[in-house]
Amino acid sequence: MKCIITLLVIVVIALAVVLIKEIVSGSRKKTQNRAGSGTGEIVIAEGGAGNAVEGLSGEDGVEGTAGTVSGSTGELIAQADLLAAQYDYDGAIQLLKASIGYVSNMELQNAVAGYEQTKTTCASYPVDQVTHVFFHTLVKDDSKAFDGDEKEAGYNQVMTTISEFNSIIQQMYDKGYVMVSLHDMCKVNEDGTVSRKEIYLPPGKKPFVLSQDDVSYYHYMDGDGFAQKLIVDENGEVKNTYIEDDGSISVGDYDMVPLIDTFVKEHPDFSYHGHKGIVALTGYEGVLGYRTDEVYRTRESGRVTHYQQQFFDSHPDFDWQSEVDQATAVADAMKAEGWEFASHTWGHINPLGYGYDATVQDTERWLANVATVVGSTDVLIFAFGADIGDWQPYTSDNAFFTYFKSKGFNIFCNVDSSQYWVQFGNTFMRQGRRNLDGYRMYYNPDMLYDLFDVSQAWDSNRPTPVPAM
């Protein structure tokens, strides 16, 4: 009997040991998974390095604990190098110092020393000397945009072809230009005042703001060699669709947004802190190629245009909510990649010419139909290169300014051919933009010498002379 009892005790002890091992093993696996081992995820305690370290695997002994970052030395340095390449030296340093392995890892310490040394070479660039360039929707197929019809003249004046755009961007990169956000230039304080910020760059680098107008892919452009819309592809990347002659749909880099995304992947130092450009949207025919405006939902009598009726006739199964959902998904994906949005007014209007009451109605429509899709913004990029005042600073006596300010707008952009024009007021920032299109390249190539050589960028398929305005 004693032998049997002893045997049973041994069995129970053995089972207990096995159970304890399973519990410990399971706990370790959960901890490893949270740290990113084999999942591509990472845990950063509050106050850690944020999104900069997504995808670290947690191998090679750089362990993570509360307040630290987990990942292999090589992966950590690769992430930090990307931050530093985009001039975020503080972010790169914080990322590496957040690892508990930092205190004993000479490779990490040497990398930090390098970032700190490079940071000392940087200087604050005068924000009132930052240039701002802009484009309209890019021409994908020259033969269709420049086909001799009644729309060719307008396209020739204000559009830029993809080949011209690619050359301009490459030349600007070669000259040391770096994309910055309007919000890198100024800060809006809690009391509504606006103050200057500082942009620190190494020697030879020059900040510029990039924007694009009317990324709505209007109905009138159908069949004229322009992209159809922006989409999020199967890889989670923002691309364009294009309708081929046979009706098939191609997906690729057919306009500014995906072209810049691809360029920055290859040249990360073209982007300051990961920032891209700003897209100025109207709303009357939707946004980003999606028919999101309220008219497409209500089909209100007297507001449906000829183009819109043609669209309804050719799309009997049109689903307005699906359009809104898809456009929202694209806008969210763009913002995650560093893009921003601005109002270009709902109806592409000149406020002073339109009148105060009509401008209020137009703005309410933009807020109701565009901001609800792409999110709020405090940037107003005037259509037609218009403005709500002359070169003198806005004041509270300007009813248009007072109204726009009450609706949350703090940054205002017109069109100016100067290399730069930036104005700070107590409660606003203004900036002039330079149009890089057929008209400017043909008639004033000398005004663009600081940016690029027009003779290298010019598309030989563009008809000349470009029509005068």
N, C-alpha and C positions, 0 to 999 in steps of 0.2 A: 504494500500500500504506500509506504514512504517513497518507494521508487517512482510510482505512478504520479504522486503529488509533485515530486521533484521535477519529473519530466514535463508535467503541465506548466509548472512555473517557468521552466526554461523556454517553452513554446510561447507563453504569454510575453516574456521579456523580448524574445526575438521579434514577435509581431509588433510590439511597441516601438522597437528600434527602427523597423522598416517604416512604420507609420510616421515617426518623427522625421526620418530622412525625406519622405515624400513631401511632408509639410514644408520643410526647409527648402527643398528643391523647388517646389512650386512658388514659394515666396521669392526665391532668387530669380526665377524666370520672369515673374511679374515685374520685379525691380529692373531687370535687364530690358524688358520690353518698354517700360516707361522711359528708360534712359535712351532708347533708340536702337538697341541691338537687334538687327535683322528686320526692323520695321521702318527705318527711315525717319523715326520720330525722335524727339528729344525733350527732356524735362528741364526747365529753367525755373528756379525758385523766384519768387517776387523780388524784383530789383536786379534780375539777371540780364542777359544780353538780348532778349527779345527775339524777333524773327530772323535775326542774322544767322542763326545756327540751325535752321531746319535741315534735316537730312543727315545729321551726324550719326555715326553708327555705334559709338560707345565702345570701340575696341582699342587695343594698344595701350591700355593702362592709364588713360587720362580719365580717372573715375569721376563720377558726379555725386555730389552730396547737396544738402540744402544750401542754396545760394551759389551754386557752381554750375558749370556747363560740362556736359559729358560728350566725348567724341575722341576719335583718334587724333594724334598730333598732326598728321598730314591733312586730315579733313578740317580740323580747326584752322590751320594756317591757310588752307585754300579759301575758306569762308572769310577769314580776316583779310586776305589779300584782295578779295573782291570788294570788300568795304573800302579798303585803302585805295584801290584803283579808282573808286568813285569819290575819293577825297573825304571819306568819312573816317578819318584817322582815329578819332575818339571812339567810334564804334568798334573799330578793329582792335584797339588796345583793350577796351572793356571786355570784348569777347574772349580774348586770350587770358586776361587776368582773372576772369570769372571761373576758370578751371582750377580745381584743387591741385592738379598736377603742375600748375604754373611755377610754384615755388621751387620745384626740383627739376624742371624741364628747361634745359639751356636753349633748346631749339625755339621754344615759345618765347623765352626771354629775349633772345636775339631778334626774333621777329618784331616784338614790341619795341625794342630799341631802334630798329629800322624805321618803324612807323613814326616814332617820336622824332627821329632825326629829320625825316621828310616833312613832318608837320612844322618844324622850325623854319623851313624854307618858304612856307606859304605866307602870303600877304593878303590883306583885305582889299578887294577890288572895289573901286568907287561905284556904288549901286546906281548913282545918277548918270553913269556912263555905260549902262548895260543896254545893248541893242536888242531889238525884238523883230523877228522876221515871221512872215506868215504866207501861207499858201491857201488856195482853194482846192477842191477835189482834183486829184491828179488824173491826167489823161492816160489811159492804158493803151488804147488803140488809136494812133494818130490818124489812120485812114478813115475812121468813122467820125472823129471829132472835127477833122479838117477836110470835110467832103464837099465843100462848096455850097451847103445849104444856108438858110437864113440864120442859123445859130453859130456858124463857123466864126464869124467876126468876134462875137462875145467870148467864145472859148479861146480864141487866139489872143485876145487882150488879157484876160484875167486868169486863165488856167496855165498850169505847168505840166509838162509831160513827165512820165516816170523816169525816163533816161535823164532829163534835165535835173529832176529832183535828186536822183542818185549822185550825179556829178556835183551838184551844189553841196550836198551833205558831206561827201568825201572831201571836197576842197576845204570846207569849213573845218572839218576834223583835222585835216593836215595843217591848217593855220592855227590850231590850238583852241578852237571854240569848244565850249562845254555847255550843254543844256542845263538851265536852272529853271526853277519855278518862280512865278510872280511872288509866291509866298516865301521864297528865299530872300526876296528883296525888302519885304516889309512885314511888320507884325501888327495885327489888330489887337489892341488892348481891350480889357474888359469894359472900360468906360467909353469905347467907341473911337478913341483916338488911334491914329496910325503912326508908327515910328519906324525908322530905318533899321534894317538888320545888316549883318555883315556876311559877305561871301569870301571865304578863304580858299585861295588856289595857289598852286606852285607857279614859279616863273614861267612865262610863255603861254599860260592858259588864260582864256578870256571867256567870261560867261555871256550867254545869250538866251533869250526866251524864244521858244518856238510855238506857233499856234496855227490852227487850220480852221477856216470858216466853212459853214454850211455842210457839215458831214451828215447830210440827210438823204443824199442820193435822190434828188427830186425827180418827179415823174417826167419832166421835160427832157431829162438826160437819158432816158431809156433808149437803147439802141445806138447811142452816140459814142461808144467806146469807153464808158466809165464802169467802175465796179457797181455791183448791185446792192450790196449791204456788207456789214461786218458781222462775223459769227464767231462763236467759240468752237474750235475744232475738237476732234477726238483726243487731242493731246492737251486740251485746256488752253490752247493758244488762240489769240485773236487774229483772225485772217479775214480776207475778203472773198466773197463769191462773185463770179463773173459769168454772165450768160453768153455762151458761144453762139455762133451763127446757126448751128443745128439744134439749138435749144438746150443742149447739155450745159451743166454748170461746173465750172472749174473753181478750185479753191487755191488761193495763194496770196502773195504780197502785192496787191494791186492798188494800194493807196497809202497815205502817209503813216497811219498807225502801225500796220504790220511791218512796213518797210523800216521804220525807226526801231521797232522792237527787235527785228533781226539784226539791224546795224549795231545796236547796243549790246546784243549778245556777243557779237564779234569784236566790238570796241567798247568795253564797259566804261572806259575813261572818258567817253563822250557824254556821260550822264553824271550830274552832280547829286550825290546821295540817292541815286536810283531814280531821279525825277526825269520825266519825259516832257511832252508838250501839253498844250491846253487846247481843247476842242470847243469851238464856239458854235452853239447850236441854235437854230431857229426851231419852230415847232409846228408850223402850219401844215406841213406834210409829214410830220413824224420826225423821228430821230434815228440816226445810224442805219438807215435803210428800212426801218420798220414803221408801219403806218399807225402810229400811237396817238395821234391827235384825237380830241373828242369828236370831231366831225366824222371820223371813220367809225365811231361807235353810234352816234346819234343820227347821222345822215340828215342833219337838219336842213330843211328846205331853205333855199336862198344862200346857203353857205357852201354847198358842195360845188366844186369847180368842175370844169370840163375834164381836166385830167383825172380828177378823183372819180368822176362818174365812169370814165373809161376803165379805171382800175376796178371799180365794183363790178362792172359788166364782165370783165375778163377773170374775175376772182369770185365766183358766186359762193364759194365756201369759206370766204374770209372770216377769220376768227380774231376779233380785236383784242381780247384778253391774252390770247397766245402771242400776239405781236408785242404787247406790253411786257409779258413775261420774258420773251426772248431778248428784247432790247435791254431790259433791266439786267439780265444775266451778262450780256456783252459789256454794259457799262460797269458792272461790278468787276468783271475780269480786267477791264482797262485800268480802273482805279488801282487794282491790286498790282498792276505792272508800272505804276508811276504816272499815269495819265490823269489830267484834271479836266473839268468842264467849266464852261462859261456861258452866260446868256449872250446871244447874238440878236436879241429881241425875238418875240414869237413870230411876228410877221415880216421880219427883215425890214424894219422901219427906221427912218430918221426922226427921232423924237421932236426936234424943233419944227420940222416940216409937217409932222403928223398932228401936233397939238397935244396939250397937256392931258385932257380927258381921254383922248384916244390912246395915248401912251400908257396911262394907268390901266386901261382895259387890256392893252397888249401885254403889259407886264403880268397882270393877273392870269392871263391865259398861259404865259410861259411858266409861271409858278405852278399852275394847276396841271399842265400837260407835259412839261419837260422835267422840271425839278422832281416831280413824283416818280420819274423813271430813272434819271441819272444822279439824283441827289442834289442837295442844296449847294449853292456857290455864292461867293461874294464878289465875283468878277463879271463885269459887263464890258463886252467887246462890241462897240457900236458897228452896226451895218452901214454900208456905203462910206466907211471911213468918217462918219459923222461924229458929232460931239454935242454936248449940251451947254457949251460955253466956248469962249475964245481961249487964247493962250494964258490968260490970267487965271489964278487959282479960283476954284469954286468957292462960293460963300453960301450961307444959309438963306440969302435973298434969292438964290436960284431955286425956283420951285421944283424943277426936274431933279436937281441934285438932292434936295431935301426929301423928295419922295423916294428916289432910288436908295438913299441912305436908310430910310425907314424900313425898306424891304430887305436890308442886309447887304447891300452892295457897297464895297469899300475900295475896289480897284477898278479903274476905268481906262479903256484903251481906244485910241482913235487911230488914224493913219497919218504918218509923217515920213517924208522922204529923207530926213536927216539921219546921220549914223546913229544917233540916240537922242531921245527926248524923254526925260523923266521928271515928274513934278511931284513933290510931297506937300500936302497940306496937313493941317492939324488932324483931319478926319478922313483923309483919302490919299491914294497914290494914283497918278496918271502916267501912262506910258504911250508913246507913239510907236506904231508898227510900220515895217517896211515890206511892201508887196514884192515878192519875187516871182513875177509872172512874165508873160510874153511882152506886155506893154513896157514894163520897166526894163527888161533886158534889151529890148530893141531900141528904145529911145534914150535910155539913160544908163548905159553899161558902165560909165565912169563913176556912177554913184554907188556901184556895188563892188568896187575894187577891193575894199577892206574885207569882203566876205568871200568872193570867188571871181574867177576869170570867166566872163560870159562866153568868150569864144570857145572855151573848153566845154561848157555846159550846153550850149545852144543845140537844139534838135533840128537837124537839117530838113526834117519833114515838116517843120512849121512853115506855113505860107508867109511870104513877105510881099509887100510891106505889111507889118502888123497895123490894123486899122487905128487911126488916131481917135482919141476920145474928145 
